[in-house]
Amino acid sequence: MEMNSLAAKKIREAMEPELAKDPSLKCRVYVDHVHGDHAHYGLAFDTQKPEDEIVTVQGLDLLVGPDNKDMVDGLSIKFLLYPQEGFKITNPSKNNHGDH
């Protein structure tokens, strides 16, 4: 799994107020849905469950559930400023090269 530094910065910024309320929160990477031969992904703040794996990327501990482990291998998390500002989560190794 890889993440650009801007994505890590944006996640940290968003987490800061949430951590003030609940210091046990981490960022979860999950599969939103699968169709055809690829998946779509999401990020959410969540507490760690016993079955979660922690993957550290750009100094961030990301939670990955056992049902999502195979689909997040090779994941790329980026925050882009152009053509539209926002997160872009793709996984070329799973035939997901971007939104369609």
Order of alpha helices (4+ residues) and beta strands (2+ residues): beta-alpha-beta-beta-beta-beta-alpha-beta-beta
